[in-house]
Amino acid sequence: MNTLNATTSEAVKHLHHRHDPDTSATAAASASDMDAVRDAIVALLEEEPRTVTELTAAYCRLRLVNGWPFLTDLHNIARRTSDLHDRGVIYDTGVRRPTRFGRPSAVWAVKEVA
């Protein structure tokens, strides 16, 4: 087992109790994965501001190299971006870039810490 998996396993153990049903362990692992996805989004936005489409493409391209979780639903990037916006971690720059369908898409950036 590599160190990343060992660390993740330890973190997941703290999210559920030993006598909880197996579904609790699965839910805890999923919550841990979503934290990792949020961290990945912030890392990508620290490189440069991006749209959700650009974030999704970059995440997929760099997932294995960075050890980020596999996503069965790529819409999770949009959901976690929304979470980060709601938490005040990232902001809409006001810039719009077209999606592959020609629709405008918000460009997101990490808020500067004061």
Residue frames as a rotation matrix with the C-alpha (Angstrom) as fourth column:
MET 1
0.590 0.807 0.000 0.00
0.807 -0.590 0.000 0.00
0.000 0.000 -1.000 0.00
ASN 2
-0.288 -0.706 0.647 1.43
0.627 -0.650 -0.430 3.41
0.724 0.282 0.629 -0.91
THR 3
-0.856 -0.154 -0.494 1.54
0.502 -0.476 -0.722 6.32
-0.124 -0.866 0.485 1.52
LEU 4
-0.784 0.619 0.057 -1.32
-0.549 -0.733 0.401 8.18
0.290 0.283 0.914 -0.16
ASN 5
-0.024 0.808 -0.588 -3.65
-0.147 0.579 0.802 5.20
0.989 0.105 0.105 0.29
ALA 6
-0.365 -0.167 -0.916 -2.47
0.806 0.436 -0.401 4.66
0.467 -0.884 -0.025 3.87
THR 7
-0.987 -0.006 -0.162 -3.15
0.084 -0.871 -0.485 8.29
-0.138 -0.492 0.859 4.73
THR 8
-0.508 0.854 -0.113 -6.53
-0.651 -0.295 0.700 8.19
0.564 0.430 0.705 3.00
SER 9
-0.092 0.454 -0.886 -7.44
0.315 0.857 0.407 4.97
0.945 -0.242 -0.222 4.85
GLU 10
-0.685 -0.215 -0.696 -6.59
0.725 -0.101 -0.682 6.56
0.076 -0.971 0.225 8.19
ALA 11
-0.933 0.359 -0.023 -8.66
-0.357 -0.933 -0.051 9.66
-0.039 -0.039 0.998 7.37
VAL 12
-0.280 0.868 -0.409 -11.64
-0.449 0.258 0.855 7.53
0.848 0.424 0.318 6.33
LYS 13
-0.390 0.090 -0.916 -11.48
0.635 0.747 -0.197 5.52
0.667 -0.658 -0.348 9.59
HIS 14
-0.900 -0.012 -0.435 -12.15
0.360 -0.581 -0.730 8.73
-0.244 -0.814 0.527 11.52
LEU 15
-0.758 0.638 -0.133 -15.30
-0.622 -0.647 0.442 9.44
0.196 0.417 0.887 9.52
HIS 16
0.319 0.871 -0.374 -17.21
-0.547 0.491 0.678 6.39
0.774 -0.012 0.633 10.72
HIS 17
0.125 -0.191 0.974 -17.33
-0.956 0.239 0.170 4.07
-0.265 -0.952 -0.152 13.74
ARG 18
-0.817 -0.576 -0.036 -16.06
-0.571 0.798 0.191 0.51
-0.081 0.177 -0.981 13.85
HIS 19
-0.721 0.578 0.381 -19.55
0.336 0.774 -0.537 -0.93
-0.605 -0.259 -0.753 14.49
ASP 20
-0.110 0.673 -0.731 -21.34
-0.656 -0.602 -0.455 1.14
-0.747 0.430 0.508 11.84
PRO 21
0.675 0.377 0.634 -22.83
0.217 0.720 -0.659 -0.68
-0.705 0.583 0.404 8.85
ASP 22
-0.213 -0.823 0.526 -20.57
0.786 0.176 0.593 -1.11
-0.581 0.540 0.609 5.83
THR 23
0.391 0.420 0.819 -22.54
0.839 -0.528 -0.130 1.63
0.378 0.738 -0.559 4.06
SER 24
0.952 -0.094 -0.292 -21.10
0.090 -0.823 0.560 4.14
-0.293 -0.560 -0.775 6.56
ALA 25
0.043 -0.996 0.081 -17.55
0.300 0.091 0.949 3.20
-0.953 -0.017 0.303 5.58
THR 26
-0.187 -0.034 0.982 -18.48
0.980 0.068 0.189 3.59
-0.073 0.997 0.020 1.91
ALA 27
0.776 0.538 0.330 -20.03
0.550 -0.833 0.065 7.00
0.310 0.131 -0.942 2.57
ALA 28
0.713 -0.582 -0.392 -16.97
0.050 -0.515 0.856 8.10
-0.699 -0.630 -0.338 4.55
ALA 29
-0.263 -0.824 0.502 -14.67
0.636 0.244 0.732 7.06
-0.726 0.512 0.460 1.70
SER 30
0.132 0.417 0.899 -16.85
0.953 -0.303 0.001 8.99
0.272 0.857 -0.437 -0.74
ALA 31
0.965 0.215 -0.149 -16.71
0.255 -0.898 0.357 12.12
-0.057 -0.383 -0.922 1.44
SER 32
0.269 -0.950 -0.157 -12.94
0.177 -0.111 0.978 11.81
-0.947 -0.290 0.138 1.58
ASP 33
-0.289 -0.313 0.905 -12.83
0.914 0.192 0.358 11.55
-0.286 0.930 0.230 -2.23
MET 34
0.581 0.584 0.567 -14.91
0.729 -0.683 -0.045 14.70
0.361 0.439 -0.823 -2.60
ASP 35
0.799 -0.418 -0.433 -12.48
0.038 -0.683 0.729 16.57
-0.601 -0.599 -0.530 -0.33
ALA 36
-0.205 -0.920 0.333 -9.67
0.450 0.214 0.867 15.41
-0.869 0.328 0.370 -2.61
VAL 37
-0.005 0.291 0.957 -11.61
0.991 -0.125 0.043 16.61
0.132 0.949 -0.287 -5.67
ARG 38
0.939 0.342 -0.036 -12.14
0.343 -0.919 0.195 20.04
0.033 -0.195 -0.980 -4.05
ASP 39
0.401 -0.877 -0.265 -8.41
0.040 -0.272 0.961 20.21
-0.915 -0.396 -0.074 -3.29
ALA 40
-0.316 -0.495 0.810 -7.63
0.799 0.322 0.508 19.29
-0.512 0.807 0.294 -6.90
ILE 41
0.483 0.580 0.656 -9.92
0.831 -0.540 -0.135 22.03
0.276 0.610 -0.743 -8.21
VAL 42
0.922 -0.197 -0.333 -8.23
0.009 -0.849 0.529 24.62
-0.386 -0.491 -0.781 -6.01
ALA 43
-0.003 -0.987 0.163 -4.80
0.264 0.156 0.952 23.42
-0.964 0.046 0.260 -7.20
LEU 44
-0.181 -0.005 0.983 -5.88
0.975 0.127 0.181 23.69
-0.126 0.992 -0.018 -10.84
LEU 45
0.753 0.536 0.381 -7.33
0.577 -0.817 0.008 27.17
0.315 0.214 -0.924 -10.31
GLU 46
0.644 -0.618 -0.451 -4.15
0.096 -0.520 0.849 28.29
-0.759 -0.590 -0.276 -8.54
GLU 47
-0.315 -0.737 0.598 -2.33
0.730 0.214 0.649 27.54
-0.606 0.641 0.471 -11.81
GLU 48
-0.995 0.097 0.033 -4.74
-0.051 -0.747 0.663 29.69
0.089 0.658 0.748 -13.83
PRO 49
-0.345 0.938 0.021 -8.41
-0.579 -0.195 -0.792 30.71
-0.739 -0.285 0.610 -13.87
ARG 50
-0.997 0.022 -0.080 -10.59
-0.045 0.668 0.743 28.18
0.069 0.744 -0.665 -15.73
THR 51
-0.105 0.992 -0.073 -14.15
-0.924 -0.071 0.375 27.33
0.367 0.107 0.924 -16.67
VAL 52
0.270 0.282 0.921 -15.80
-0.663 0.748 -0.035 24.16
-0.698 -0.601 0.389 -15.33
THR 53
0.995 0.081 -0.066 -15.26
-0.102 0.618 -0.780 22.55
-0.023 0.782 0.622 -18.75
GLU 54
0.338 -0.941 -0.019 -11.56
-0.482 -0.156 -0.862 23.46
0.808 0.300 -0.507 -18.63
LEU 55
-0.114 -0.309 0.944 -11.34
-0.986 0.150 -0.070 22.21
-0.120 -0.939 -0.322 -15.02
THR 56
0.691 0.467 0.552 -12.91
-0.413 0.881 -0.229 18.89
-0.594 -0.070 0.802 -15.98
ALA 57
0.889 -0.400 -0.222 -10.51
-0.076 0.350 -0.934 18.42
0.451 0.847 0.281 -18.92
ALA 58
0.010 -0.934 0.356 -7.47
-0.714 -0.256 -0.652 19.32
0.700 -0.248 -0.670 -16.77
TYR 59
0.134 0.120 0.984 -8.66
-0.902 0.425 0.071 17.04
-0.410 -0.897 0.165 -13.93
CYS 60
0.926 0.280 0.251 -9.05
-0.156 0.894 -0.420 14.08
-0.342 0.350 0.872 -16.30
ARG 61
0.685 -0.717 -0.125 -5.67
-0.163 0.016 -0.986 14.76
0.710 0.696 -0.106 -17.92
LEU 62
-0.217 -0.864 0.454 -3.79
-0.603 -0.247 -0.758 15.08
0.767 -0.439 -0.468 -14.60
ARG 63
0.657 0.640 0.398 -5.75
-0.695 0.310 0.649 12.68
0.292 -0.703 0.649 -12.37
LEU 64
0.874 -0.308 -0.375 -3.37
0.334 0.942 0.005 9.73
0.352 -0.130 0.927 -12.48
VAL 65
-0.039 -0.960 0.278 -0.21
0.348 -0.274 -0.897 11.82
0.937 0.061 0.345 -12.18
ASN 66
-0.444 -0.082 0.892 -1.56
-0.590 -0.722 -0.360 13.55
0.674 -0.687 0.272 -9.07
GLY 67
-0.915 0.078 -0.395 -3.32
0.287 0.814 -0.504 10.55
0.282 -0.575 -0.768 -7.51
TRP 68
-0.654 0.746 0.124 -6.73
-0.741 -0.599 -0.303 12.22
-0.152 -0.290 0.945 -7.60
PRO 69
-0.403 0.558 0.726 -9.84
-0.047 0.779 -0.625 10.02
-0.914 -0.286 -0.287 -7.25
PHE 70
-0.945 0.213 0.247 -11.51
0.299 0.260 0.918 8.50
0.131 0.942 -0.310 -10.31
LEU 71
-0.562 0.805 -0.190 -14.88
-0.491 -0.510 -0.706 10.14
-0.665 -0.304 0.682 -10.98
THR 72
-0.621 0.439 0.650 -17.71
0.662 0.738 0.134 8.08
-0.420 0.513 -0.749 -12.43
ASP 73
0.536 0.804 0.260 -19.72
0.842 -0.488 -0.229 11.28
-0.058 0.341 -0.938 -12.92
LEU 74
-0.468 -0.814 0.345 -17.70
0.840 -0.531 -0.111 14.15
0.273 0.238 0.932 -14.39
HIS 75
0.256 0.630 0.733 -20.46
0.221 -0.776 0.591 16.55
0.941 0.010 -0.338 -13.32
ASN 76
0.615 -0.106 -0.781 -18.91
0.788 0.121 0.604 16.22
0.031 -0.987 0.158 -9.84
ILE 77
-0.554 -0.827 0.095 -16.36
0.828 -0.559 -0.035 18.86
0.082 0.060 0.995 -10.91
ALA 78
-0.389 0.504 0.771 -19.21
0.078 -0.816 0.573 21.35
0.918 0.283 0.279 -11.42
ARG 79
0.662 0.684 -0.305 -20.77
0.323 0.108 0.940 20.37
0.677 -0.721 -0.150 -8.08
ARG 80
0.271 -0.649 -0.711 -17.50
0.951 0.064 0.304 20.77
-0.152 -0.758 0.634 -6.17
THR 81
-0.690 -0.443 0.572 -16.85
0.573 -0.817 0.059 24.09
0.441 0.368 0.818 -7.95
SER 82
0.133 0.846 0.517 -20.24
0.005 -0.522 0.853 25.27
0.991 -0.111 -0.074 -6.70
ASP 83
0.708 0.059 -0.704 -19.36
0.658 0.306 0.688 24.05
0.256 -0.950 0.178 -3.18
LEU 84
-0.275 -0.926 -0.258 -16.08
0.959 -0.283 -0.005 25.98
-0.068 -0.249 0.966 -3.26
HIS 85
-0.561 0.177 0.809 -17.90
0.227 -0.907 0.356 29.10
0.797 0.383 0.468 -4.44
ASP 86
0.536 0.844 0.025 -20.49
0.130 -0.112 0.985 28.76
0.834 -0.525 -0.169 -1.66
ARG 87
0.589 -0.400 -0.703 -17.65
0.807 0.250 0.534 28.42
-0.038 -0.882 0.470 0.88
GLY 88
0.960 -0.169 -0.222 -15.98
-0.165 -0.986 0.037 31.57
-0.225 0.001 -0.974 -0.45
VAL 89
0.236 -0.920 0.313 -12.83
0.324 0.378 0.867 29.80
-0.916 -0.103 0.387 -1.62
ILE 90
-0.698 -0.400 0.594 -13.23
0.675 -0.091 0.732 30.66
-0.239 0.912 0.334 -5.31
TYR 91
-0.082 0.673 -0.735 -15.02
0.008 -0.737 -0.676 33.41
-0.997 -0.062 0.055 -7.21
ASP 92
0.471 0.331 0.818 -16.53
0.841 0.112 -0.530 34.10
-0.267 0.937 -0.225 -10.61
THR 93
-0.524 -0.813 -0.253 -14.09
0.664 -0.576 0.476 36.45
-0.533 0.081 0.842 -12.38
GLY 94
0.206 0.669 -0.714 -16.84
-0.138 -0.703 -0.698 37.93
-0.969 0.242 -0.053 -14.53
VAL 95
-0.535 -0.454 -0.713 -15.06
-0.793 -0.022 0.609 36.66
-0.292 0.891 -0.348 -17.65
ARG 96
0.502 0.703 0.504 -16.99
-0.356 0.699 -0.620 34.28
-0.788 0.131 0.601 -19.91
ARG 97
-0.687 -0.639 -0.347 -15.55
-0.628 0.281 0.725 31.75
-0.366 0.716 -0.595 -22.35
PRO 98
0.194 0.819 -0.540 -17.59
-0.962 0.266 0.058 29.70
0.191 0.509 0.839 -24.79
THR 99
0.089 -0.061 0.994 -18.24
-0.367 0.926 0.090 26.02
-0.926 -0.373 0.060 -24.14
ARG 100
-0.853 -0.405 0.329 -17.88
0.109 0.478 0.872 23.57
-0.510 0.780 -0.363 -27.01
PHE 101
-0.153 0.887 0.435 -21.54
0.972 0.216 -0.097 24.32
-0.180 0.408 -0.895 -27.73
GLY 102
-0.444 -0.129 0.887 -20.88
0.533 -0.833 0.146 28.05
0.720 0.538 0.438 -27.93
ARG 103
0.690 0.724 -0.017 -22.61
0.407 -0.369 0.835 28.92
0.598 -0.583 -0.549 -24.65
PRO 104
0.085 -0.677 0.731 -20.89
-0.517 -0.657 -0.549 31.32
0.852 -0.331 -0.406 -22.24
SER 105
0.566 -0.011 -0.824 -19.26
0.575 0.721 0.386 29.70
0.590 -0.693 0.414 -19.23
ALA 106
0.941 -0.181 0.285 -17.99
-0.324 -0.721 0.612 31.44
0.095 -0.669 -0.737 -16.07
VAL 107
0.132 -0.960 -0.248 -14.25
0.134 0.265 -0.955 31.58
0.982 0.093 0.164 -15.49
TRP 108
0.959 0.237 -0.154 -13.38
0.143 0.064 0.988 30.73
0.244 -0.969 0.028 -11.86
ALA 109
-0.023 -0.980 0.199 -10.34
-0.100 -0.196 -0.975 31.79
0.995 -0.043 -0.094 -9.81
VAL 110
0.040 -0.082 -0.996 -9.08
0.914 0.406 0.003 31.25
0.404 -0.910 0.091 -6.25
LYS 111
0.884 0.289 0.368 -9.72
0.103 -0.888 0.448 34.11
0.457 -0.358 -0.814 -3.83
GLU 112
-0.191 -0.959 0.209 -6.64
0.006 -0.214 -0.977 35.78
0.982 -0.185 0.047 -2.46
VAL 113
0.422 0.244 -0.873 -6.19
0.834 0.273 0.479 35.18
0.356 -0.930 -0.089 1.26
ALA 114
0.578 -0.133 0.805 -5.83
-0.118 -0.990 -0.079 38.50
0.808 -0.050 -0.588 3.10
